[in-house]
Each structure stands twice: as C-alpha cells, then as structure tokens.
C-alpha cells in the first residue's frame, strides 16, 4: 500500500510540475548508489541508461546526445572516469557526479567539460526506499540555469537540497564523515583486540548503549572500499585526525592525574560551545530513542 501511495504521489507531482523526459546516463549505474538513482530518475519518467566498466567500447554511442551524465563510480576511479566521459559528451550535456567528496571531482568536471557542471552528494546510503526528507548537498558550478531541472527533480522527490561550495563541503565532511567513520573504525578495532563477549555487552545495554554499539557494528557490515576511499580521499584530513589523537592522549593524562575538577571544567566548556544545541540534541535523541523503542 505504501508503495502504491508513493507512486500516486509521484504521479500527481509529475502532472503538476510537467517534468520533461530527459535522456540520462548513469556511469556506474549498476552499483549500489547508481542503481538507486537509475530507479528514481526512471520513476520520474526519464529515459535512463547505464554505462558500466565493460561498456567503454560503446561509450561514444551510449553518451551521445544525453541531457545528463551522472558519475557514480568508486571514488578512487572518479577522476579518470570523468576525464574519459568528457571526451564523448557534447557541450550541452550536464556533467554531474554523486561522489562523497566534492572538490577534486568538481575541479575535474570543470577542467575536462566545457558545458554545465553540477556536483551532488546524497547524504544517505543506497538502502533507502525513497529520498523523502533526505539531504542532498549540491555544488552549482557552471551554467546554473541549465542544471536547475536536475535540482527541481530532486525537490520533486522531496529531497532537502543544501547548496554548498565544494571546498566547504569537503571541510564539513572531514567532521561529518571522516572523523566519525575513523573513530568508529578505531572503536571497532579496539573492541576486536580487547575481545569482550559481544552478546553479554548487548544483553547489558539499554537502548542508547545498544544504539551506540549498533552504530559501530553497522559500519563493518558495509563496503570497506567506500569507507577506505572516504577516509583516504583527502590527505588534509590526516592533520585533523592527528589533532584528535593528541587531544585523546591529553584526556588520558587528565585521568592519570586524577584531576576531576579539570575534567568537569572542560566538560562545562564543551557544553558552552554546543550552546543551545546541547539541549536540542538531548530532546532530539530522546525522541529518536523512543521511536526506535516503539518500532522494535
Ligand atoms: P559501488 O562500488 O557499489 O558502485 C560503483 C559502480 O561503478 C559499479 O557498478 C562498478 O561496476 C562501476 N564501475 C567501476 N569502474 C567503472 C568504470 N571504469 N567505468 C564505469 N563504471 C565503473 O559504489 P557505490 O557505493 O554505489 O558508490 C558510488 C559513488 O557514490 C561513490 O562516488 C561514492 O562516494 C558515492 N556515494 C556512495 C554512498 C553509499 O552509501 N554507497 C553514499 C553517498 C555517495
């Protein structure tokens, strides 16, 4: 029933907004995220093809006369693929990508393609049914007017569009993704070495601790290549991670000194730094935990 309602909503939206049928090729369109975008764009009524790694001998024909070519290949191959794609597309084709980093792919698209360029980063995994309320970061790079229909289509699917420069995006992702994923990786790595009995930890955990354990465990259920690529993509992030490690060490020294007063002072200063967000996050996480509990 939910699927039927979603379909009906899309049909109505399409009728109201007169989405024009466009010719689209998703490069890497049989991959995890590519497949999702092939489905979403097809459901909007577009003619969507894929170009996969064995399709390069036919690239000229596949990429001819496309309105949009969307790159969704592993991060480590993205720059080479952009260069190869650009050889075959016309100046009126929009070149866009879904890469989790933005500055290098956007620079490469601007360098190798003369036409409209749009950088996208869907802030969700490929396992979502729809992109309702999901954030899509975008870098409007060249010929914003020509690329507007792509953003309109995402808005039609109720995505939350956030415009950002490629550099600001990568700076923010250093905190949102790189630090988060690396800390999670280290936590899992540490657990493995310490080897506590997981079933016992789970049994003794209340929902919030189980959620934290789940957030760690879920990383390791996913694609190591994607996370390695995200963490290794930008060498500048290493300096940030090293500062984190130094502060961790300083925190240990605080414990060793037995200085509880200083710990409390630092705690309060971090609280002040979070400002109103601290109370907001407390309330929001309580709502999430309640929802998770009732949905179990
Ligand atoms: P994936 O490995 O599942 O898919 C990549 C696809 O590219 C595969 O189908 C592969 O066959 C194809 N491919 C490989 N080399 C190719 C080549 N030379 N030419 C054409 N196709 C080629 O990866 P994914 O997880 O779907 O990630 C794709 C992109 O999406 C990455 O840039 C990633 O940063 C971004 N992204 C992924 C997620 C996620 O959670 N998976 C989230 C946001 C953004």
Boltz pocket constraint, residues with backbone or C-beta under 6 A from the ligand:
constraints:
  - pocket:
      binder: B
      contacts: [[A, 27], [A, 28], [A, 29], [A, 30], [A, 31], [A, 32], [A, 33], [A, 34], [A, 51], [A, 52], [A, 53], [A, 54], [A, 71], [A, 72], [A, 73], [A, 74], [A, 75], [A, 77], [A, 78], [A, 81], [A, 98], [A, 99], [A, 100], [A, 101], [A, 121], [A, 122], [A, 123], [A, 124], [A, 125], [A, 126], [A, 223], [A, 226]]
      max_distance: 6.0
